[in-house]
Amino acid sequence: MLVAALWVAGMLAYQLPGPGWVQGVALVAWGGFALITIVAVARARAGRWPGALFAAVLVVTGLWWLLLSPRQDREWSDDVAQRLRVVSFDGQHVVLDNVRNFTWRSDDDHDVRWERREYDLDQLRSADLILSYWMGPMIAHTLVSFGFEDGRQLVFSLEIRKERGESFSALGGFFRKFEMTLVAAEETDIVKVRSNVRGEDVYLYRLKGMTREQLKGLFVSYLGEARKLDATPAFYNTLTSNCTTIVYELAKQIAPGLPLDYRLLVSGYFAEYARDLGVLTPGVDFATLKARGRITDRARAAGDDPAFSRLIRVGMPGVDPETGR
């Protein structure tokens, strides 16, 4: 009953429309009633009718939760305003619309650029796991960056689709507060904004052990996710549909035996999970991979240098020092 009461409270806090005081009054009223009901039921003292009312509220709230629908037509924040679109894909060549290439000076001061890009998947040469720590060592945002023979990088990132003025809440993610979107972006946008503008601590690890076909398969899996989200909106879920679980789900398509692990939820330790799977640079201990993979200082030093992607990879195990590939 306590868990159920907390879930109803979350729905009231994150989904009840109106000004903040309305949610406050509703939470106080519900909290008082839930506490009285739980005590009454626990003591078997006149708990029948309060218990029945409690159950009715729970059912109504469950229906409310089920009837919530994700949308594509809200007033979105600039950085998630456009949906990634697969214009064409013939199995080798792909054309993408709305690849993000912003120039960031601050979160509120940026040049907005959504661009069309073409890629030849036969030229795919690498994939890098990026972890950006924004709330202590246990929580990181997970991204995957694909490298091409011509030196270009394309980063995929599953993110909440924020409305203007809205900010992320891990708790809100349990209550269908946010839609989700798949962003494809330049590293000079999506990596640099985290390291250089938002002050996050960013780590990069070269993924090893994939054949060319598996590397291509992982990229194609992201295209499939982009098509799904472009056609049908979906809710972000902190537990089941977040930036880390999507990497796991897509990777599982090319390696079905991937085990479940608590580090899929405690995303700050996802690199250790990748290490245990044997997909990081072999022959190098994890402490070294992590130390040399910390790109925060290199990203800040690179600044607006057009060689940003190569410079942040200097000294990384498994990476060619001349080309960054």
Disulfide bonds with the S-S distance in Angstrom:
none
